[in-house]
Amino acid sequence: MPSPSHHNTTPSGSTATPLVGGFTAGCVLVSNVIGGGIFTATGFMARDLGDPWIILMLWAVGALFALAGALSYAEMAAALPRVGGEYVYISEAYGPLLGYLSGWASFTVGFGAAIAAAAASFAAYFLELFPVRLESELPARGLALLLVWGLTAVHLTGVGPGGLLQRLLTITKVASILLLVGGAFLLGHGSWEHLSPSAAGATRGIGTLAVSFIFVIYAYSGWNAVGYIAGEIRNPGRTIPIALTWGTLFVGLVYLMLNVVYLYALPVDVLAQPPILPVAEKAAVALFGTGAARLITVMLCVSIATAVSAMIWVGPRVYYAMARDGRLPAFLGRSRAKGGAPTAAILVQTAWASVLIVSGSFEQLIIYTGIILGVFSALAVGAVIVLRRRRPMLPRPYRVPFYPLTPCAYLVVAVALVLYTVIERPMEAGLGLATVLVGVPLYFLQHRRGPSSRFRLSVPFRSDEKTEKAE
């Protein structure tokens, strides 16, 4: 059979030229990573650590951790340039059941619940721009639904319009952050003396450092977004590693600059005072005055909307890939022949996110299953090592540098964080495991439906042109 790395296919299943270039792929990564975490996490770290240099060190280490994962994903995505991301890598390395469960986790939590939570956050921040206090939650939920379905409508038109939207949103987001950083040092009322350690610093044990690092990892999550659209990227063997590497490094640089701005604006002990969550807003008010709070709120809205758009784009590629393998109902494998967008999968994901927005149950779902997503990302990184042994002849246009140290370093940190979370939050870990295990009977139910459910990852995602037209 031909090697899957010899073909670049779009979600439509045809062998048409992929539509996504390197800049758009980088925008997907940057927009998917930079959400609300960087604007909130540092306040909790200031409270728990009490030392600006330890805070900056953890953000730098977080960048290296994300980079180790990104470099490992780059090898997998370049060798297996198909839509689907972790589902593809885990299926190839460990078999279809674990691959299916990774896709199930992506649908229920990784994208579905994350989109709902982010849209709800957008609505909450957006409504803060107006002086009217609302007693009912209906306007906020309506606004969240409007955001999700509005972005969905654009992405349904195809990869081209969706990519244009993603580029515009990402450029706006990054430009506003750079303006904040530049304005802070040129016009802001801050002091470099704030970077001195606080005399009343908190006790910093291993557990405290681990909890703070979890905040950092949360803010960096999403660096693997490019892998989900690998089958739509032009020249994937070269483009994917560049987008993953430089996109992750760029995010790390932005995060470090923003944290320097926070610490330049206010002493660490002031950042640690309540309210802890709006750390970016507190820093902006200290730098520019009370009117700057609204500016930060607008920045947060743009940042969150950009992340929601990226998730609406990349998430359905997982379900599309699973449907093409017979792991999900066939209608999820249909797409627009012209635009290449997996329309059915996009609509199903948005419908699920809408249910969670209306019910409000997504917050608990994220808490329960966050640890499971960490497990699947570790399995995907481990696939680099597994496939190096099991499929040494698989063409690899890109190889992770410093192998096996790079993937092993990621695995050691990821496993340590997962074990720590299991020990500290056993109930949430158990409920998260139960949520994923619900996918086991669904897998076997789909598997029993006949020959169409056979696992077909040994060949690239493509189909006969007449079959595509018939669908």
C-alpha positions in Angstrom: 0.0 0.0 0.0 1.2 3.5 -0.6 2.6 5.3 2.4 0.2 7.8 3.9 2.8 10.5 3.9 2.8 10.5 0.1 -0.6 12.1 -0.1 -2.1 15.4 1.0 -5.8 15.3 1.1 -8.5 17.7 2.1 -11.5 16.9 4.3 -13.6 16.3 1.3 -11.5 13.2 0.7 -10.3 14.2 -2.7 -6.7 14.7 -3.7 -7.2 18.4 -4.4 -4.5 20.8 -3.4 -4.7 21.6 0.3 -5.9 25.1 1.1 -4.0 26.1 4.2 -0.6 27.8 4.1 2.0 28.2 6.7 0.9 31.6 8.0 -2.7 30.5 8.4 -1.6 27.3 10.2 0.5 29.4 12.6 -2.5 31.7 13.2 -4.6 28.6 14.1 -2.0 27.6 16.7 -1.6 31.1 18.1 -5.3 31.8 18.3 -6.1 28.4 19.8 -3.5 28.9 22.6 -3.9 32.5 23.6 -7.3 32.5 25.2 -8.3 33.8 28.7 -5.7 31.8 30.7 -2.8 34.3 30.2 -5.0 37.2 31.4 -6.0 35.4 34.6 -3.5 32.7 35.8 -0.7 35.0 37.0 -2.9 36.4 39.9 -3.2 32.9 41.4 0.6 32.3 40.9 1.4 35.6 42.6 -0.8 34.6 45.6 0.8 31.1 45.9 4.4 31.8 45.0 5.1 35.4 46.0 8.2 35.7 43.9 8.2 37.4 40.4 11.2 35.5 39.2 9.8 32.1 40.0 6.6 33.2 38.2 8.6 34.1 35.1 10.6 30.9 35.4 7.5 28.8 35.4 6.1 30.5 32.3 9.5 29.9 30.5 9.5 26.3 31.6 5.9 26.0 30.4 7.0 27.2 27.0 9.7 24.6 26.8 7.2 21.9 27.9 4.8 23.0 25.1 7.7 23.1 22.6 8.7 19.6 23.5 5.2 18.4 22.8 5.0 20.5 19.6 8.2 19.1 18.2 7.0 15.6 18.9 3.6 16.3 17.2 5.5 17.8 14.3 7.1 14.4 13.5 3.8 12.6 13.7 1.9 15.2 11.7 4.6 15.4 8.9 4.7 11.6 8.7 0.9 11.2 8.8 -0.4 14.4 7.2 -4.1 13.7 7.7 -6.9 15.6 9.5 -7.6 14.2 13.0 -4.6 15.0 15.1 -4.3 12.8 18.2 -6.9 10.4 16.9 -4.6 9.5 14.0 -1.4 9.2 16.0 -2.9 7.2 18.9 -4.8 4.9 16.5 -1.6 4.2 14.5 0.5 3.5 17.7 -1.9 1.8 20.0 -4.9 0.6 18.0 -8.4 1.7 17.1 -10.0 1.5 20.5 -7.6 4.0 22.2 -7.8 6.2 19.1 -11.6 6.1 19.3 -11.6 7.1 23.0 -9.3 10.0 22.2 -11.8 11.2 19.6 -14.6 10.7 22.1 -12.8 12.8 24.7 -12.2 15.5 22.1 -15.9 15.6 21.2 -17.3 15.6 24.7 -14.7 17.8 26.4 -11.6 18.7 24.4 -13.6 20.8 21.9 -17.3 20.6 22.8 -17.1 21.6 26.4 -14.2 23.9 25.8 -16.1 25.9 23.1 -19.1 26.2 25.5 -17.0 27.4 28.4 -15.1 29.9 26.2 -18.3 31.2 24.7 -19.8 31.7 28.1 -16.7 33.6 29.2 -16.9 35.8 26.2 -20.5 36.6 27.0 -19.7 37.4 30.6 -16.9 39.8 29.6 -18.8 41.4 26.8 -21.7 42.2 29.1 -19.3 44.0 31.5 -18.9 46.6 28.8 -22.4 47.9 29.5 -23.5 49.4 32.8 -26.8 47.4 32.9 -26.9 44.6 35.5 -28.9 41.6 34.4 -30.6 39.3 36.9 -31.3 36.5 34.3 -28.7 34.3 32.6 -30.7 34.2 29.4 -28.9 37.2 27.7 -25.5 35.8 28.5 -26.4 32.4 27.1 -28.1 33.9 24.1 -24.9 35.9 23.4 -22.8 32.8 23.8 -25.0 30.9 21.3 -24.9 33.9 18.9 -21.1 33.9 19.0 -20.8 30.1 18.4 -23.3 29.9 15.6 -22.0 33.1 13.9 -18.5 31.7 13.8 -19.9 28.3 12.7 -21.7 29.9 9.8 -18.4 31.3 8.5 -16.5 28.0 8.9 -19.3 26.2 7.1 -18.5 28.2 3.9 -15.2 26.5 3.6 -11.5 26.4 4.5 -10.8 29.6 2.6 -13.3 32.0 4.3 -12.6 30.2 7.6 -8.9 30.7 7.2 -9.4 34.4 6.3 -11.5 34.9 9.4 -8.8 33.2 11.6 -6.0 35.3 10.2 -8.0 38.6 10.8 -8.9 37.6 14.3 -5.4 36.5 15.2 -3.8 39.6 13.8 -6.2 41.7 15.8 -5.5 39.8 18.9 -1.7 39.9 18.6 -1.7 43.5 17.6 -3.7 44.5 20.7 -1.4 42.5 23.0 1.7 44.1 21.4 0.1 47.6 21.8 -0.5 46.8 25.5 3.1 45.7 26.0 4.6 48.7 24.1 2.3 51.2 25.8 3.1 49.8 29.2 6.9 50.5 28.9 6.6 53.7 26.9 3.6 55.4 28.6 2.7 53.3 31.6 3.3 54.2 35.3 5.2 51.1 36.5 8.5 50.3 38.2 11.2 47.7 37.6 11.6 47.6 41.4 8.4 45.5 41.4 10.4 42.6 40.1 12.1 42.3 43.5 10.9 39.3 45.5 8.3 40.1 48.1 9.4 40.0 51.7 6.2 38.2 52.6 6.5 35.5 49.9 4.4 32.4 50.2 5.8 29.1 51.2 6.8 27.4 48.0 6.8 23.6 48.4 6.7 21.1 45.5 2.9 20.9 45.7 2.6 24.7 45.4 4.9 24.8 42.4 3.0 21.9 40.8 -0.4 23.7 41.2 1.1 26.9 39.7 2.6 24.9 36.8 -0.9 23.4 36.1 -2.2 27.0 35.6 0.7 27.6 33.2 0.1 24.4 31.3 -3.6 25.3 31.0 -2.7 28.6 29.5 -0.4 26.9 26.9 -2.9 24.2 26.0 -3.9 24.2 22.3 -0.3 24.1 20.8 -1.3 20.9 19.1 -4.0 22.5 17.0 -2.1 22.4 13.7 -2.1 18.6 13.8 -5.9 18.5 13.5 -5.8 20.2 10.1 -2.6 18.5 8.8 -4.5 17.0 5.8 -5.4 20.5 4.6 -1.9 22.1 4.8 0.2 22.6 1.8 3.6 20.9 1.8 2.9 19.4 5.3 6.4 17.9 5.7 7.9 21.4 5.8 5.0 23.6 6.8 3.8 21.7 9.9 7.1 21.6 11.8 7.7 25.3 11.1 4.2 26.3 12.2 4.3 24.2 15.4 7.8 25.2 16.4 7.7 29.0 15.7 4.1 29.3 16.7 4.8 27.8 20.1 7.9 29.9 20.6 6.0 33.0 19.6 3.3 32.3 22.2 5.9 31.7 24.8 7.5 35.0 24.0 4.1 36.8 24.2 3.3 35.2 27.5 6.7 36.2 29.0 6.2 39.8 27.8 2.7 40.0 29.3 3.9 38.7 32.6 6.7 41.2 32.7 4.1 43.9 32.1 2.0 42.6 35.0 5.0 42.6 37.3 6.2 46.0 36.0 2.8 47.5 36.7 2.3 46.2 40.3 4.3 44.5 43.0 3.7 40.8 43.3 2.0 41.1 46.7 -0.5 43.6 45.2 -1.3 41.2 42.3 -2.0 38.6 44.9 -4.7 40.6 46.6 -8.4 40.1 45.8 -9.8 40.1 43.3 -7.2 37.7 42.0 -8.7 36.7 38.7 -8.6 40.0 36.6 -4.8 40.4 36.9 -4.6 41.9 33.4 -7.3 44.5 34.2 -5.5 45.4 37.5 -2.2 45.9 35.8 -3.8 48.0 33.0 -5.5 50.3 35.6 -2.3 50.8 37.4 -0.4 51.6 34.2 -2.9 53.8 32.4 -5.8 54.7 34.8 -9.3 53.4 35.3 -10.4 53.8 31.7 -8.0 51.1 30.7 -10.1 48.4 32.3 -12.6 48.6 29.4 -9.7 48.2 26.9 -8.6 45.0 28.6 -12.2 43.7 28.6 -12.3 44.3 24.8 -9.0 42.5 24.4 -10.3 39.6 26.4 -13.4 39.4 24.2 -11.3 39.4 21.0 -8.9 36.8 22.4 -11.6 34.4 23.5 -13.6 34.8 20.3 -10.5 34.0 18.3 -9.9 30.8 20.4 -13.6 29.8 19.9 -13.2 30.2 16.1 -10.0 28.1 16.1 -11.7 25.3 18.0 -14.8 25.4 15.8 -12.4 25.0 12.8 -10.1 22.2 14.1 -12.4 20.1 16.3 -14.7 18.7 13.6 -11.6 17.4 11.7 -11.3 14.7 14.4 -14.9 13.4 13.9 -14.6 13.7 10.1 -11.5 11.4 10.3 -13.2 9.0 12.6 -16.2 8.8 10.3 -14.0 8.1 7.3 -12.5 5.2 9.2 -16.0 3.8 10.0 -15.6 4.7 13.7 -18.5 7.2 13.6 -21.7 7.4 11.5 -20.9 7.9 7.8 -22.7 11.3 7.5 -20.0 12.9 9.7 -17.5 12.1 6.9 -19.3 14.3 4.4 -18.1 17.7 3.4 -18.5 20.5 1.0 -16.7 19.6 -2.3 -15.9 23.2 -3.1 -14.8 24.6 0.3 -13.5 21.4 1.9 -15.3 22.1 5.2 -16.6 19.0 7.0 -20.1 20.5 7.3 -21.9 17.7 9.2 -19.1 17.4 11.8 -19.1 21.1 12.3 -22.8 21.2 12.8 -22.8 18.3 15.3 -20.0 19.8 17.3 -21.8 23.2 17.5 -25.0 21.5 18.4 -23.3 19.7 21.3 -21.6 22.9 22.5 -25.0 24.7 22.3 -26.6 22.0 24.6 -23.8 22.6 27.1 -24.2 26.3 26.9 -27.9 26.1 27.6 -27.5 23.5 30.3 -24.5 25.1 32.0 -23.1 21.6 32.7 -19.8 22.1 30.7 -17.9 23.6 33.7 -18.2 20.4 35.7 -17.4 18.3 32.6 -14.1 20.2 32.1 -13.1 19.7 35.7 -13.9 16.0 35.6 -12.1 15.2 32.4 -9.2 17.6 32.2 -6.9 14.9 33.5 -8.0 12.6 30.7 -7.0 15.1 28.0 -3.6 15.2 29.6 -3.4 11.4 29.3 -4.2 11.4 25.6 -1.7 14.2 24.8 0.9 12.1 26.6 -0.1 9.0 24.6 0.2 11.0 21.3 3.7 12.2 22.2 4.6 8.6 23.2 3.4 7.5 19.7 6.6 9.0 18.4 8.6 6.4 20.3 6.2 3.6 19.6 6.2 4.2 15.8 9.9 4.6 15.6 10.1 1.0 16.8 7.1 -0.5 15.1 7.3 1.3 11.8 10.9 2.4 11.3 10.4 2.6 7.5 7.6 5.1 7.7 8.7 8.2 5.7 9.5 11.0 8.2 10.0 14.3 6.4 10.7 15.8 9.9 12.3 14.1 12.9 12.0 15.5 16.4 15.4 16.9 17.5 17.3 15.3 20.4 15.3 12.1 20.2 14.4 10.4 22.5 15.1 13.1 25.1 12.5 15.6 23.7 9.5 13.3 23.8 10.7 11.6 27.0 11.0 15.0 28.8 7.5 15.8 27.9 6.2 12.4 29.0 8.0 12.6 32.4 6.4 16.0 33.2 3.0 15.0 31.9 2.9 11.8 33.8 4.0 13.5 37.0 1.3 16.1 36.6 -1.4 13.5 35.9 -0.3 11.4 39.0 -0.3 14.5 41.2 -3.8 15.5 40.0 -5.1 11.9 40.6 -3.8 12.0 44.1 -5.1 15.4 45.0 -8.4 15.2 43.1 -9.4 11.5 43.0 -13.1 12.2 42.6 -12.6 14.4 39.5 -10.2 11.9 38.1 -12.6 9.0 38.6 -15.5 10.9 37.0 -13.3 11.9 34.1 -12.3 8.3 33.6 -16.0 7.3 33.7 -16.9 9.9 31.1 -14.3 8.5 28.7 -15.2 4.9 29.4 -18.7 5.6 28.2 -17.1 5.6 24.7 -16.1 1.9 25.0 -19.6 0.5 24.4 -20.2 3.1 21.7 -17.0 1.9 20.0 -18.1 -1.7 19.9 -21.6 -0.8 18.9 -20.2 1.0 15.8 -17.7 -1.8 15.2 -20.6 -4.3 14.9 -22.3 -2.5 12.1 -20.5 -4.3 9.3 -17.6 -4.1 6.9 -17.9 -0.3 6.7 -16.6 0.0 10.2 -13.3 -1.7 9.5 -10.2 0.3 10.6 -8.6 1.9 7.6 -5.8 4.1 8.8 -3.3 2.1 6.8 -4.3 4.1 3.8 -4.6 7.9 3.4 -7.9 9.7 3.7 -9.1 9.6 0.1 -12.0 8.2 -1.9 -13.0 7.6 -5.4 -14.3 10.8 -7.1 -17.5 9.2 -8.1 -18.2 8.0 -4.6 -17.6 11.6 -3.4 -20.1 12.9 -5.9 -22.6 10.3 -4.9 -22.4 11.4 -1.3 
